[in-house]
Amino acid sequence: MILATRSFVCPKTGRVWRERGPGRGAAGTSRPQPVVRRAGCFECCIKCLGGIPYASLIATILLYAGVALFCGCGHEALSGTVNILQTYFEMARTAGDTLDVFTMIDIFKYVIYGIAAAFFVYGILLMVEGFFTTGAIKDLYGDFKITTCGRCVSAWFIMLTYLFMLAWLGVTAFTSLPVYMYFNLWTICRNTTLVEGANLCLDLRQFGIVTIGEEKKICTVSENFLRMCESTELNMTFHLFIVALAGAGAAVIAMVHYLMVLSANWAYVKDACRMQKYEDIKSKEEQELHDIHSTRSKERLNAYT
């Protein structure tokens, strides 16, 4: 007896199945038998590239770029601010544990160190979460069970990312203050060169840098003001603060992007849980039907015997 053979390829897994015609068994049919086919290098590359969460990757690159710009340029801008205050405004550090502007700048530097380390780790965690919630990973490693812990982790990342987005909005608003201060100082230097005989002054008390009792004022007729406007420190520090502000804005955009990615991953996990329950119920019903059919076949065989 010649058995008809029919082969077909699964479009999802790429495996080749071979199905034969009726045989001599009791059921009269044979189940499809898989034929192992070695995947080529191109197929392996396509599968690996399909497992990369590109949305999380773009958000991570944007986050790292924004944090690097904010921390690096912000640190150097604060160091330039200390040099400007000590050189041209003739300010000195207060002895003891008094909280002055130099102590606050040192605190801001330590905060920058903490931000750089914390968001480096947080970006890695979000990238790993994106890998494990990508649908291509399920096809690569087989079916996996969505646990309650996995859903809680996704919800926790969404809440934490939302809080970090609000924090970065506050950092962006706070970074705009020194940009505004240096813009005023840069405008005074520019007006001095354009308008002859203009006597403009800049008092640090109006910005809250020094107390009301201390008079730290610099005017356009003073020699320190002219040297400050001609130096490169003022221009460099001003542009460093602008780049730091842009980095903080990029971090905000990255947090918004992460929120969209995490929300999509949460929806995927939720649908996977529902599909998992459906598959469990379906397999249970099929097993019950199979048991009933087997019981009836045994009863008929016993009755015939």
Beta strands, then each sheet from edge to edge (+ up, - down):
strand 1: 5-9
strand 2: 16-20
strand 3: 33-35
strand 4: 201-203
strand 5: 217-219
sheet 1: 1+ 2- 3+
sheet 2: 4+ 5-
end
